[in-house]
C-alpha cells in the first residue's frame, strides 16, 4: 500500500537550505520557486514512513520559516502551507484519510500548529482548498488544534485528494487584469487557475484536478484560445510530477514545449528511488 504527499512549504529562495531535503530517502521530487517563495517537496512510501517523513519535512520548515517575515506571490496559510495525502495503485482511500488524521494530530502535538482538513470530511461533505483558504479562522475553524494560528508558523491545510498536476504558463505582453480574466475564463471544476504577476510576465498558475480529463495540453489550448495579438508565451512549467498515464495521453511532440518528459513522471521518480507502487 503506497501513499504520496506533496508537502508545500513557504520557502523558495534559500537554495542551500532547501537542498537539505534532497537527501531525504523518500523525497522523489523538489520544486522551488523564488518568486512564489514556495517549494513543493514530494514524498512517497508506506503509511508509517510517509507520516514520519512528512513530519520531518514539516518540522524543518517550522523551525526555519517565520510567516510574519514571509513575502511571496503564492497565497499561504502557514510555514507548512498544504500537505495532501494521495492513495496510489490499489491503496484504499481510507489509508489516505487515516494519514491525514495522524499527521494533523502529530503536527499539533509536536509543533502546536493547527490544521484545517480539505477533501472528504467526516460529515460526508467535501471541502475544496480554495474555500478553505478563503474562510480559514473566520467561518471555518481548525479541525485539529487551535483555535488560533501558531504565532510564527500559522496553520496547515491537510488534505486527501486524487493525483493532480500543478502546471503553469507564463505569458508576456498582457497585464494582470487580462491574466485574471483569462484565468477566470478557463476555470472549471477540473481546472483551477489564478493569475500572478511575475518579473517576466503574467503567470497563469493551474491545478489540474483530474488530469486524466484535463491534461496540461488541454489547459494550454484553453488558455491560448483566450490570447490576442499582444500575448506571447514565455514558457511552461511543470510543478512536481505528472502521472505516467496522463503524459501518455499527450502527443510526444508537445512534451518539451509543455515542460513534460518521461523522467518527470511520478512512476519514474518512484522507480529511481526503489519505491514500489502497490
Protein Blocks (a to p, Z undefined) as FASTA:
>chain_A
ZZdddddddbfklmmlmmmmmmpmklcbdcddfklopadddddddfklmmmmmmmmmmmm
mmmpcfklgccfbdcfbfblbdcdddehjbcfklmmmmmmmmmmmmmmmnopacddehjd
fkopacdfklmmmmgoilpccfegcjbdcfklopadddddddddddddddehiafklmmm
mmmmmgcfklccdddddfkbccdddddfblmlmcfklmmmmmmmmpcfkbccfbdcdehi
adfklmmmpcfklmmmnopafklpmklmmmmnopacZZ
